[in-house]
Amino acid sequence: MSRPEGFTAATGGFTPPDPRGIFAGDEERHIRQMVLPEVGAEGQARLRAARVLVVGAGGLGSPAIMYLVGAGIGALTVVDADVVELPNLHRQPIHAGRVGMGKADSAAAFAAALDPGVQVRALAERLTPANAGALVQGCDVVLDCADSFAVGLILSDACMAAWVPLISASALGLGGYVGGFCGGAPSLRALFPDLPDRAATCASAGVLGPVVATLGTLQAQMALELLLGLEPSPLGRLLTLAPGLRWGGFRFDGAPEPQSGFRFIDTSEIAADDFILDLRDVAEAPVPVHPAAIRAKTEAPPRPPAGARAVIACRSGLRAWRAARILASTYPDPAHPDIVLIATGGD
């Protein structure tokens, strides 16, 4: 896999700025990490020049944001459309005292109190295929803290196209994983070419706060090591945490990119001649994803007319992925029609 001109792993993908340009007060604020030979004044200048995107300010995003801001990164964009709720706080402590406030704005308030030198942009919106490309563009690293299969794949596709590193994590119950993707390493699709038929959520299966805190903190650590240009690179590496505090992991630098797979699109990308299936029933979604959508069952998606693109929608993207696999299997491989997915959100 070739790298674009000017990309160097030793500098984390960009030319480090002049160490004399450190924000006033950084030396006192960050002296404990600047003592490290891996950081020093030059490393601190790199961090202060870094542009980081964090998608999701919940259980994973809270510790990631806390330690990225604490380390003195220069510019942080936080994307999260949700509001702070009381049941969140056991695993999202940066939002303490701000129940009812938007999570993105709450994260910005936390960051301003911790280090006013960090420029924070708070976006109270969902990450979608329509805005992912613009949000990723120009970033030095992206953190996927949304813990959503659809968001992870959308970000991975955008990061692969822009050659931007992606640090993605997922947590559930007493375990989870964190890994470094894209930016010269294989994508999330390369490691997870298929999605599970079903997946629990923190709301349905539960989660302990320290589990997501551990994985979110590791996301911040991987991002900082990448920005500092430390070796071995966290890109192409997966760490796993299993119940019983059992740690594992492996490198996947040589994982091939899948030749097939279903991409996600935004509702604004639906075309007039698309064949649209909405897997949500009327009770789940009184208004279909599109006026021309047909309500369908996941296990029996109807075939589109000849030459039409199939658009399959559900809330999280998992049922749509499963229906797409079923639909594709009814055609002689690889003759199935173009099939794209929509995750409407709300899970």
C-alpha positions as CSV (number, residue, x, y, z in Angstrom):
1,M,0.0,0.0,0.0
2,S,1.7,3.2,-1.2
3,R,1.8,6.3,1.0
4,P,1.2,9.8,-0.3
5,E,4.1,12.2,-0.9
6,G,5.3,13.8,2.3
7,F,3.9,11.2,4.7
8,T,6.5,9.9,7.2
9,A,5.7,7.5,10.0
10,A,8.5,9.0,12.1
11,T,6.6,12.2,12.5
12,G,3.1,10.7,12.7
13,G,2.2,11.9,9.2
14,F,3.1,15.6,9.4
15,T,6.1,17.8,9.8
16,P,6.7,18.8,13.5
17,P,6.5,22.5,14.2
18,D,9.2,24.6,15.7
19,P,9.4,23.7,19.4
20,R,9.7,27.4,20.2
21,G,6.0,27.8,19.2
22,I,4.6,26.0,22.2
23,F,1.5,27.7,23.7
24,A,2.4,29.9,26.6
25,G,2.2,28.0,29.9
26,D,2.6,24.6,28.3
27,E,6.0,24.0,29.9
28,E,4.5,24.3,33.4
29,R,1.2,22.6,32.6
30,H,2.8,19.6,30.9
31,I,6.2,19.4,32.6
32,R,5.6,15.8,33.8
33,Q,5.2,14.5,30.3
34,M,7.8,16.8,28.7
35,V,10.4,15.2,31.0
36,L,9.9,12.0,29.0
37,P,12.5,11.7,26.3
38,E,9.8,10.5,24.0
39,V,8.0,13.9,24.4
40,G,10.2,16.8,25.3
41,A,9.7,20.3,23.9
42,E,9.5,19.0,20.3
43,G,6.9,16.4,21.1
44,Q,4.8,18.8,23.1
45,A,4.9,21.2,20.1
46,R,3.7,18.3,17.9
47,L,0.8,17.7,20.2
48,R,-0.1,21.4,20.4
49,A,-0.2,21.5,16.6
50,A,-2.4,18.3,16.3
51,R,-5.9,18.3,14.9
52,V,-8.0,15.5,16.4
53,L,-11.6,14.4,15.7
54,V,-13.5,12.5,18.3
55,V,-16.8,11.0,17.3
56,G,-18.9,10.2,20.4
57,A,-18.5,11.8,23.8
58,G,-20.0,8.9,25.8
59,G,-18.3,6.1,27.7
60,L,-15.3,5.8,25.3
61,G,-15.2,9.4,24.4
62,S,-15.1,10.7,27.9
63,P,-11.7,9.3,28.9
64,A,-10.3,9.8,25.4
65,I,-11.2,13.5,25.5
66,M,-10.0,13.9,29.1
67,Y,-6.5,12.6,28.3
68,L,-6.2,14.2,24.9
69,V,-7.0,17.6,26.3
70,G,-4.8,16.9,29.3
71,A,-1.9,16.1,27.0
72,G,-2.3,19.5,25.3
73,I,-3.5,18.7,21.8
74,G,-4.0,21.8,19.8
75,A,-7.5,21.5,18.2
76,L,-10.3,19.1,19.0
77,T,-13.6,18.5,17.2
78,V,-16.2,16.6,19.2
79,V,-19.2,15.1,17.3
80,D,-22.2,13.9,19.3
81,A,-25.9,14.5,18.9
82,D,-27.0,13.1,22.2
83,V,-27.7,14.9,25.5
84,V,-26.3,14.0,28.9
85,E,-28.6,11.7,30.9
86,L,-28.3,10.5,34.6
87,P,-27.7,6.8,33.7
88,N,-24.7,7.9,31.6
89,L,-22.7,9.4,34.4
90,H,-21.3,6.2,35.9
91,R,-19.2,5.8,32.7
92,Q,-19.1,9.4,31.4
93,P,-17.7,11.4,34.4
94,I,-16.7,14.5,32.3
95,H,-20.4,15.3,32.0
96,A,-21.0,15.5,35.8
97,G,-23.3,18.3,36.8
98,R,-24.5,18.8,33.2
99,V,-27.5,16.5,32.8
100,G,-29.7,17.7,30.0
101,M,-26.9,19.5,28.2
102,G,-25.7,18.3,24.8
103,K,-22.7,16.0,25.1
104,A,-20.6,17.8,22.6
105,D,-21.1,21.1,24.4
106,S,-20.5,19.5,27.7
107,A,-17.3,18.0,26.5
108,A,-16.2,21.5,25.3
109,A,-17.0,23.0,28.7
110,F,-14.9,20.2,30.3
111,A,-12.0,20.9,27.9
112,A,-12.1,24.6,28.5
113,A,-11.8,24.1,32.2
114,L,-9.0,21.6,31.9
115,D,-6.9,23.5,29.3
116,P,-8.1,26.7,27.8
117,G,-5.3,26.5,25.2
118,V,-7.1,23.6,23.4
119,Q,-9.4,24.9,20.6
120,V,-12.6,22.9,20.8
121,R,-15.3,22.7,18.1
122,A,-18.5,21.1,19.5
123,L,-20.9,19.6,16.8
124,A,-24.3,18.4,18.1
125,E,-25.0,16.2,15.1
126,R,-24.8,12.6,14.0
127,L,-21.9,11.3,12.0
128,T,-23.3,10.3,8.6
129,P,-21.9,9.4,5.2
130,A,-22.8,12.9,4.1
131,N,-20.6,14.7,6.6
132,A,-17.9,12.2,7.4
133,G,-15.6,13.1,4.6
134,A,-15.5,16.8,5.4
135,L,-15.0,16.1,9.2
136,V,-12.1,13.7,8.6
137,Q,-10.4,16.0,6.1
138,G,-7.4,17.8,7.5
139,C,-7.3,15.8,10.8
140,D,-4.1,14.2,12.0
141,V,-6.0,11.4,13.7
142,V,-9.7,10.3,14.2
143,L,-11.1,8.5,17.2
144,D,-14.1,6.4,16.8
145,C,-15.8,6.5,20.2
146,A,-19.4,6.0,19.0
147,D,-19.4,2.2,19.6
148,S,-21.6,1.8,16.5
149,F,-20.9,-0.7,13.7
150,A,-22.3,1.8,11.1
151,V,-20.4,4.8,12.4
152,G,-17.2,2.7,12.6
153,L,-17.5,1.6,8.9
154,I,-18.5,5.1,7.7
155,L,-15.4,6.6,9.5
156,S,-13.1,3.8,8.2
157,D,-14.2,4.4,4.6
158,A,-13.7,8.2,5.0
159,C,-10.3,7.8,6.7
160,M,-9.1,5.3,4.0
161,A,-10.1,7.8,1.3
162,A,-8.3,10.7,3.1
163,W,-5.3,8.6,4.4
164,V,-6.1,9.6,8.0
165,P,-5.4,7.2,10.9
166,L,-8.4,5.9,12.8
167,I,-8.4,4.6,16.4
168,S,-11.5,2.6,16.9
169,A,-12.8,0.9,20.0
170,S,-15.9,-1.1,21.2
171,A,-16.9,-2.1,24.7
172,L,-19.7,-4.3,26.1
173,G,-20.1,-5.9,29.5
174,L,-16.7,-6.7,30.8
175,G,-14.7,-6.6,27.6
176,G,-14.0,-5.0,24.3
177,Y,-11.2,-4.0,21.9
178,V,-9.2,-1.0,20.6
179,G,-7.2,-0.9,17.4
180,G,-5.4,1.4,14.9
181,F,-6.7,1.4,11.4
182,C,-6.2,3.3,8.1
183,G,-3.6,6.0,7.5
184,G,-1.4,3.3,5.8
185,A,-2.7,0.4,7.8
186,P,-5.6,-1.9,6.9
187,S,-9.1,-0.6,7.3
188,L,-11.8,-1.7,9.8
189,R,-13.4,-3.7,7.0
190,A,-10.2,-5.7,6.6
191,L,-10.3,-6.9,10.2
192,F,-14.1,-7.2,10.4
193,P,-15.3,-8.0,6.9
194,D,-18.7,-9.0,8.2
195,L,-21.0,-7.8,10.9
196,P,-22.7,-10.0,13.5
197,D,-26.3,-11.0,13.0
198,R,-27.2,-9.3,16.2
199,A,-25.5,-7.1,18.8
200,A,-26.4,-6.1,22.3
201,T,-26.0,-2.5,23.5
202,C,-24.8,-1.0,26.8
203,A,-28.5,-0.3,27.6
204,S,-29.6,-3.9,27.0
205,A,-26.5,-5.9,28.1
206,G,-24.9,-3.5,30.6
207,V,-21.4,-2.3,31.0
208,L,-19.0,-1.4,33.8
209,G,-17.7,2.1,33.8
210,P,-14.0,1.1,34.2
211,V,-14.2,-1.1,31.2
212,V,-15.1,1.7,28.8
213,A,-12.7,4.0,30.7
214,T,-9.9,1.6,30.1
215,L,-10.5,1.2,26.4
216,G,-11.2,4.9,25.9
217,T,-7.9,5.7,27.7
218,L,-6.1,3.3,25.4
219,Q,-7.6,5.1,22.4
220,A,-6.1,8.4,23.7
221,Q,-2.7,6.6,24.4
222,M,-2.7,5.2,20.8
223,A,-3.5,8.6,19.4
224,L,-0.7,10.3,21.4
225,E,1.8,7.7,20.4
226,L,0.9,8.2,16.8
227,L,1.1,12.0,17.0
228,L,4.5,11.7,18.7
229,G,5.7,9.3,16.1
230,L,6.6,6.5,18.5
231,E,7.5,3.1,17.3
232,P,6.2,0.5,16.9
233,S,3.2,2.3,15.4
234,P,-0.2,1.6,17.0
235,L,-1.6,1.4,13.5
236,G,-2.2,-2.2,12.5
237,R,-2.5,-3.3,16.1
238,L,-5.5,-4.6,18.0
239,L,-5.7,-5.0,21.7
240,T,-8.5,-7.0,23.3
241,L,-9.9,-7.1,26.9
242,A,-12.0,-10.2,28.0
243,P,-13.8,-10.9,31.2
244,G,-11.5,-11.8,34.0
245,L,-9.0,-9.0,33.0
246,R,-7.6,-11.2,30.3
247,W,-5.6,-9.1,27.8
248,G,-4.8,-10.2,24.3
249,G,-4.0,-8.7,20.9
250,F,-2.2,-9.1,17.6
251,R,-0.9,-7.1,14.7
252,F,-2.8,-7.1,11.4
253,D,-0.6,-5.1,9.1
254,G,-0.9,-7.5,6.2
255,A,-4.7,-8.0,6.4
256,P,-6.1,-7.8,2.9
257,E,-8.9,-5.4,2.1
258,P,-12.2,-7.2,1.3
259,Q,-13.2,-7.4,-2.3
260,S,-16.9,-7.1,-1.4
261,G,-18.9,-5.4,1.3
262,F,-21.8,-3.0,1.7
263,R,-21.3,0.7,2.1
264,F,-23.5,3.1,4.0
265,I,-25.1,6.1,2.3
266,D,-27.0,9.1,3.6
267,T,-30.7,9.5,3.1
268,S,-29.9,12.5,0.9
269,E,-28.1,10.2,-1.5
270,I,-31.3,8.2,-2.3
271,A,-31.9,8.4,-6.1
272,A,-35.3,8.4,-7.8
273,D,-34.8,5.0,-9.4
274,D,-33.6,3.3,-6.2
275,F,-35.4,0.3,-4.8
276,I,-35.8,1.2,-1.2
277,L,-36.5,-1.3,1.6
278,D,-37.3,-0.1,5.2
279,L,-36.8,-3.0,7.7
280,R,-38.4,-1.0,10.5
281,D,-42.1,-1.7,11.1
282,V,-44.7,1.0,11.6
283,A,-44.5,0.8,15.4
284,E,-40.8,1.3,15.3
285,A,-40.8,4.1,12.6
286,P,-44.2,5.5,11.7
287,V,-42.6,7.6,9.0
288,P,-40.5,5.4,6.5
289,V,-37.0,6.4,5.5
290,H,-38.3,7.6,2.1
291,P,-41.9,8.1,0.7
292,A,-41.1,5.4,-1.9
293,A,-39.8,2.9,0.6
294,I,-41.3,-0.6,0.9
295,R,-41.7,-2.1,4.4
296,A,-39.9,-5.4,4.4
297,K,-38.8,-8.3,6.7
298,T,-35.1,-8.8,7.3
299,E,-35.2,-12.5,6.6
300,A,-37.0,-12.1,3.2
301,P,-36.0,-8.9,1.4
302,P,-37.7,-8.7,-2.1
303,R,-35.5,-8.4,-5.2
304,P,-35.2,-5.0,-6.9
305,P,-36.2,-4.6,-10.5
306,A,-33.5,-5.3,-13.0
307,G,-30.9,-2.5,-13.1
308,A,-32.1,-0.8,-9.9
309,R,-29.9,-0.2,-6.9
310,A,-31.2,-1.7,-3.6
311,V,-31.2,0.6,-0.6
312,I,-31.9,-1.2,2.7
313,A,-32.5,0.8,5.9
314,C,-32.8,0.0,9.6
315,R,-31.9,1.8,12.8
316,S,-28.4,0.6,13.6
317,G,-27.4,-0.9,10.2
318,L,-27.1,-4.5,11.5
319,R,-30.5,-5.7,10.2
320,A,-29.8,-4.0,6.9
321,W,-26.4,-5.7,6.6
322,R,-28.0,-9.1,7.3
323,A,-30.8,-8.5,4.8
324,A,-28.2,-7.4,2.2
325,R,-26.3,-10.6,2.7
326,I,-29.5,-12.6,2.2
327,L,-30.5,-10.6,-0.9
328,A,-27.0,-10.9,-2.4
329,S,-27.0,-14.7,-1.8
330,T,-30.1,-15.1,-4.1
331,Y,-28.0,-14.0,-7.1
332,P,-25.2,-16.0,-8.7
333,D,-22.0,-14.4,-7.2
334,P,-20.9,-11.8,-8.2
335,A,-24.0,-10.8,-10.3
336,H,-26.1,-9.3,-7.5
337,P,-27.2,-5.7,-7.9
338,D,-25.6,-2.7,-6.2
339,I,-26.7,-2.8,-2.6
340,V,-26.2,0.0,-0.1
341,L,-27.3,0.5,3.5
342,I,-28.8,3.3,5.6
343,A,-28.5,3.4,9.4
344,T,-31.2,5.8,10.5
345,G,-29.9,6.0,14.1
346,G,-31.8,5.8,17.4
347,D,-30.4,2.5,18.7
